[in-house]
Every structure is written in C-alpha cells, then in structure tokens.
Amino acid sequence: MGRELLRLIGISKAFSQGQLTSQVLDNLDLSLHEGSQLALMGASGSGKSTLLNVIAQFEPADQGQILFDGQPLANLGQAELAQWRRRSLGVVFQQYNLLAPLTARQNIEFCLQLAGKPWSDWVDHCCQRLSLEPLLDKLPYQLSGGQQQRVAIARAIAHQPPLLLADEPTGNLDQEASDQVMALLVELGKASNSAILMVTHSRRAADFLQQRAELHQGQLHFDEQSPQTEQAPWRAIP
Ligand SMILES: Nc1ncnc2c1ncn2[C@@H]1O[C@H](COP(=O)(O)OP(=O)(O)OP(=O)(O)O)[C@@H](O)[C@H]1O
C-alpha cells in the first residue's frame, strides 16, 4: 500500500433551514492511500456531493480535520489552498462547469496550465479513449450533455492529479461510454498512482473500483464484498 494521501478525522457538517437542521456528515472518518479507489454510493440526499465539497474545501466542515499528505488543510491560506487544488486535485463536477467561452481543447489546456503541466501523450491518450478528438474545437454549447461530461473528465485527469474527486462522472453516459470512462479512470490510477473518490449511483460503474462504501446517516459503511481490481470488468475491454 502507498502512503496515506487523504485523512478525514471526525468530519461533521449540518445544514439548517428555518427550524430544521439536517446532519449530513456525522463524525465521519476516511483514509485514502495513493493509488486507492473508492466508489461512494448512497441514497439521493445522503450527502455524497457535500462530502466531496468538504474535501475540496469548497464547503467548510463544522467540525473535524482534513489532512492531505499529512498536512492539515486548515493551515493553508487562500493562495496556498488554490495552489493545492490546481496541482493536487482533479474535480469532475456534477454540472461539468466547463468554461463557456473556451473550446473543449482550451478548457483542458487551461487546467493543465494552472497545474503547471504541458499537453502530453497522456492527454492525447485520454482524448482518444474518451472519443473527444472530433470535438476538441467545439464550444461547450455545441456539445451534448454526455460530450460535455467527457470533456470535463479529460480536463480533470489531464494533469494526472494525486487525488481525483468525481461526482457521478458517468451519470449522463450510455453503458459503452460509461465503461470506457471507468476503464480510463482505472488506467489513471495505474499510470499516476492517483487516488480516486467517485460518487456514483451505478453499481456497474462502482464495480470497476477497488472498494465501495455507502454514505448513510452521515457515516461511511464499507462493502466488504468490494471487488478487487484484478476481477474488475474493465479487463475485458479491448
Ligand atoms: N448549500 C446547502 N444548503 C442547504 N442544504 C444543503 C446544501 N447543500 C446540500 N444540502 C442538503 O444536504 C443534503 C445532502 O445533499 P448532497 O447534495 O450532498 O446529497 P447527495 O448524496 O450528493 O445527493 P444526490 O445523489 O441526489 O446528488 C440534502 O438534503 C441537501 O438538500
């Protein structure tokens, strides 16, 4: 096992609306090592996106500590936090969040530049595996939802981030495209030793990854039956 990359200790997060308070994350612990892969499942509204937002520091936790590479993220100032996100994180948002005035290629290039990385053979490989080559010079509004989703995935993994946070990255894709995306994420893990934390409602997509956990009542429940990478269906894909 590689070194521990991400550690969450006692993370809690509640949202209040009027008199009602909903405890979405409740004293939650999590440890992710380099190269590890976790599919995060759970009912709609159980807090999966909130957990990704808290890890990426887009939302503050009410309580608890997050360590990245052993360092508390709470110690970072705004500029250091932005630098950490650019270099160490890849994020696939549920709503894609492509930059509207930029073509697909420019969206990918922009993230690469922020991370201080050049366009590489790996990026070409991602574009090929995601069937993006004919789409690279199109603007987001010229792309279908599934095509935008594939650009967003390429953008998130182009710089081979140590940690990928992906919120339903196959939610808008048919089964064949979804399998291709999952195979590519597994490849990312192997090529870059990236850790992957992926929210999904698809058991088929989850089965590509090493481990599954369900978020329920603010806590993670690990599935002991999680498949091992060696048995994952991506191996059957040519
Ligand atoms: N900014 C916010 N303000 C108030 N409530 C919020 C906020 N963000 C999330 N919530 C609430 O927190 C709960 C968890 O939301 P979250 O989006 O994390 O769930 P989820 O598991 O990702 O759901 P889904 O599978 O439907 O995407 C929901 O009840 C939601 O209404």
PDBQT file of the ligand as one rigid body, heavy atoms in Angstrom, charges set to zero:
ROOT
HETATM    1  N1  LIG A 301     -25.921  24.611   0.474  1.00  0.00    +0.000 N 
HETATM    2  C1  LIG A 301     -26.869  23.873   1.058  1.00  0.00    +0.000 A 
HETATM    3  N2  LIG A 301     -27.813  24.442   1.845  1.00  0.00    +0.000 NA
HETATM    4  C2  LIG A 301     -28.769  23.718   2.451  1.00  0.00    +0.000 A 
HETATM    5  N3  LIG A 301     -28.878  22.378   2.324  1.00  0.00    +0.000 NA
HETATM    6  C3  LIG A 301     -27.990  21.756   1.538  1.00  0.00    +0.000 A 
HETATM    7  C4  LIG A 301     -26.941  22.457   0.867  1.00  0.00    +0.000 A 
HETATM    8  N4  LIG A 301     -26.197  21.568   0.155  1.00  0.00    +0.000 NA
HETATM    9  C5  LIG A 301     -26.761  20.357   0.384  1.00  0.00    +0.000 A 
HETATM   10  N5  LIG A 301     -27.823  20.472   1.203  1.00  0.00    +0.000 N 
HETATM   11  C6  LIG A 301     -28.662  19.360   1.705  1.00  0.00    +0.000 C 
HETATM   12  O1  LIG A 301     -27.805  18.365   2.202  1.00  0.00    +0.000 OA
HETATM   13  C7  LIG A 301     -28.285  17.073   1.875  1.00  0.00    +0.000 C 
HETATM   14  C8  LIG A 301     -27.206  16.313   1.103  1.00  0.00    +0.000 C 
HETATM   15  O2  LIG A 301     -27.044  16.881  -0.195  1.00  0.00    +0.000 OA
HETATM   16  P1  LIG A 301     -25.999  16.282  -1.223  1.00  0.00    +0.000 P 
HETATM   17  O3  LIG A 301     -26.124  17.085  -2.490  1.00  0.00    +0.000 OA
HETATM   18  O4  LIG A 301     -24.673  16.211  -0.595  1.00  0.00    +0.000 OA
HETATM   19  O5  LIG A 301     -26.584  14.802  -1.431  1.00  0.00    +0.000 OA
HETATM   20  P2  LIG A 301     -26.153  13.668  -2.477  1.00  0.00    +0.000 P 
HETATM   21  O6  LIG A 301     -25.991  12.409  -1.709  1.00  0.00    +0.000 OA
HETATM   22  O7  LIG A 301     -24.974  14.127  -3.272  1.00  0.00    +0.000 OA
HETATM   23  O8  LIG A 301     -27.439  13.601  -3.404  1.00  0.00    +0.000 OA
HETATM   24  P3  LIG A 301     -27.629  13.161  -4.949  1.00  0.00    +0.000 P 
HETATM   25  O9  LIG A 301     -27.307  11.691  -5.010  1.00  0.00    +0.000 OA
HETATM   26  O10 LIG A 301     -29.091  13.429  -5.192  1.00  0.00    +0.000 OA
HETATM   27  O11 LIG A 301     -26.723  14.019  -5.793  1.00  0.00    +0.000 OA
HETATM   28  C9  LIG A 301     -29.572  17.275   1.075  1.00  0.00    +0.000 C 
HETATM   29  O12 LIG A 301     -30.646  17.123   1.959  1.00  0.00    +0.000 OA
HETATM   30  C10 LIG A 301     -29.459  18.705   0.603  1.00  0.00    +0.000 C 
HETATM   31  O13 LIG A 301     -30.725  19.289   0.470  1.00  0.00    +0.000 OA
ENDROOT
TORSDOF 0
